[in-house]
Amino acid sequence: MDSADRARAGRFAAGRDVASGTTPQVMRMLNQRTIYDSLQRLGSASRAELARRTGMSKPTISLAVADLERAGMVKIGRAHV
């Protein structure tokens, strides 16, 4: 492990990003909120469009959309959320 790896590893302690003070659970919730707000403005959008508009990765979008769908907050259409 070089010094850059140690620095990256040191940022995280017990699942918490020490530099930002954000836990993975909080980050996940913030991502869901960002996507939900985007969908409220757009009406509907593909996952690719949400990724472009939010700057989030496609896997992050898919995970958040699946969580929102399970919660009954969004419905998945044929090509759009």
VENTATA-V168178 format. One record per residue. N is the residue number from 0. RES is the residue in one small letter. BURIAL is I if it has 16 or more other C-alpha atoms within 10 Angstrom, else O. D_LAST is the distance of its C-alpha to the last C-alpha in Angstrom with 2 decimals. Layout:
# VENTATA-V168178
n:N res:RES burial:BURIAL d_last:D_LAST
n:N res:RES burial:BURIAL d_last:D_LAST
This chain:
# VENTATA-V168178
n:0 res:m burial:O d_last:42.01
n:1 res:d burial:O d_last:42.75
n:2 res:s burial:O d_last:42.68
n:3 res:a burial:O d_last:39.16
n:4 res:d burial:O d_last:37.85
n:5 res:r burial:O d_last:39.85
n:6 res:a burial:O d_last:38.48
n:7 res:r burial:O d_last:34.84
n:8 res:a burial:O d_last:35.70
n:9 res:g burial:O d_last:37.57
n:10 res:r burial:O d_last:34.57
n:11 res:f burial:I d_last:33.14
n:12 res:a burial:O d_last:35.04
n:13 res:a burial:O d_last:33.97
n:14 res:g burial:O d_last:30.25
n:15 res:r burial:O d_last:30.45
n:16 res:d burial:I d_last:30.22
n:17 res:v burial:O d_last:33.66
n:18 res:a burial:O d_last:33.31
n:19 res:s burial:O d_last:30.38
n:20 res:g burial:O d_last:30.97
n:21 res:t burial:O d_last:27.36
n:22 res:t burial:I d_last:26.74
n:23 res:p burial:O d_last:23.89
n:24 res:q burial:O d_last:22.66
n:25 res:v burial:O d_last:22.70
n:26 res:m burial:O d_last:20.95
n:27 res:r burial:I d_last:18.12
n:28 res:m burial:O d_last:17.89
n:29 res:l burial:O d_last:18.09
n:30 res:n burial:I d_last:15.25
n:31 res:q burial:I d_last:13.01
n:32 res:r burial:O d_last:14.41
n:33 res:t burial:I d_last:13.91
n:34 res:i burial:I d_last:10.16
n:35 res:y burial:I d_last:10.05
n:36 res:d burial:O d_last:12.54
n:37 res:s burial:I d_last:10.82
n:38 res:l burial:I d_last:7.83
n:39 res:q burial:O d_last:10.83
n:40 res:r burial:O d_last:12.58
n:41 res:l burial:O d_last:10.23
n:42 res:g burial:O d_last:8.71
n:43 res:s burial:I d_last:5.51
n:44 res:a burial:I d_last:5.52
n:45 res:s burial:I d_last:5.90
n:46 res:r burial:I d_last:7.19
n:47 res:a burial:O d_last:10.50
n:48 res:e burial:O d_last:10.17
n:49 res:l burial:I d_last:9.34
n:50 res:a burial:I d_last:12.30
n:51 res:r burial:O d_last:14.44
n:52 res:r burial:O d_last:14.01
n:53 res:t burial:O d_last:14.58
n:54 res:g burial:O d_last:17.02
n:55 res:m burial:O d_last:15.68
n:56 res:s burial:O d_last:16.02
n:57 res:k burial:O d_last:13.42
n:58 res:p burial:O d_last:14.69
n:59 res:t burial:O d_last:14.39
n:60 res:i burial:I d_last:10.72
n:61 res:s burial:O d_last:10.22
n:62 res:l burial:O d_last:12.67
n:63 res:a burial:I d_last:11.36
n:64 res:v burial:I d_last:7.79
n:65 res:a burial:I d_last:9.99
n:66 res:d burial:I d_last:12.32
n:67 res:l burial:I d_last:10.13
n:68 res:e burial:O d_last:9.07
n:69 res:r burial:O d_last:12.84
n:70 res:a burial:O d_last:13.82
n:71 res:g burial:O d_last:12.12
n:72 res:m burial:O d_last:10.54
n:73 res:v burial:I d_last:6.85
n:74 res:k burial:O d_last:6.06
n:75 res:i burial:O d_last:4.52
n:76 res:g burial:O d_last:5.60
n:77 res:r burial:O d_last:8.15
n:78 res:a burial:O d_last:7.12
n:79 res:h burial:O d_last:3.78
n:80 res:v burial:I d_last:0.00
